[in-house]
Amino acid sequence: MFSIMNANSGATVRATKTFSLDKEVLAEVKRTRGSLSESERVNRLLRFALDLERRAALEQEVADFFAEAPADRADRRAFQSASLKSWARDGCR
């Protein structure tokens, strides 16, 4: 089962979907669910995992960007100085 937010009311709309889970995963879900239903526990774990995946992709994008940045300190300082001037001119600071 997965949830979709309804844009009009903000209510969660659920759709039933069948997945196969490893017995060890299912046992861990049951062990850690607390007062939640197993379905809600799985939904929370999936949301958390998807958020981690998005963050990891963003971190990789940042690392790739800075890997292409000038390695020379003088070039970095010039870039930083130009950026600060641009932001100040545009009212971003």
N, C-alpha and C positions, 0 to 999 in steps of 0.2 A: 504494500500500500504506500502511496506517496501523496503528498499534499500540494495543493495549488492554491495560492492566495487569490481570492476573488477581488478584482480591482474596484468593483462598485461598493461592496459592503465591508471589505477587509476580513470577511469570514474565510476560514480554511475549508476548501472543498477537497474531499479525499476520494481517491480512485483506488480500487482494489487491483492489486497486481501480485502474481505469485512468483516467488523466487525460491531457489533451493539454497539452503544454508548448510555449511559443514556442521556436524554434530557438536564439535568443540565450540564453534561460534555460537550456536544456539544455546549451549549450556552456559556460556559466559553471559549472554544476554539475559537468560533467566536468573543467573546468580546476581547480576548487577542492576536489575531493573527497579529494585526498591518498590515504591508504591505505584509506579507506572505500569501500564500494560506492556506486554512484549512488543506490540506494534509501535507504541509511542517511543519506547526505548530504542528500537531499530531506527525510527525516523530521526530521533535526536542524534544517534551515532552517525547516521548517513549525512545529516546536515553538517555536523562537526567535521567529518572526513572531507566533504565537498569544500568546506571553507578552508581547511588545511591545504587541499589541493590547489585552490585558487591562490592562496597566499604563497605557496611554493612556486607556482608559475610566475607570480609577480616578482618574487625575489630573484628568480632566474632571469627574468626580463631586465631587472635592475642590474644584476651582475653582468649580463651581456652588454648592456648599455655602457657601463663603466669600464668594461674590458676594452671597448673601442675608444674610450676617452684618451686624450693625450697623456702619455707617460711622463713627459717632460714637465717638471715643476713650474717652469716659467710659462709654459703653454697653459697649464691649469690655472695659474694665477691670473693670466690675461683673460681667460675664459670666465673665471669667477668675477673679475672686475667688470667686464663687459656685461655680464648677467645682472650684477647688482645695479649698474647704471641703468640698464634697460628696465628693471623692475621699479626702480625709483622714478624713472620717467613715466612709467605706466601706472604709477600709484599703487603698486603691489606691496610695498613695504610699509 
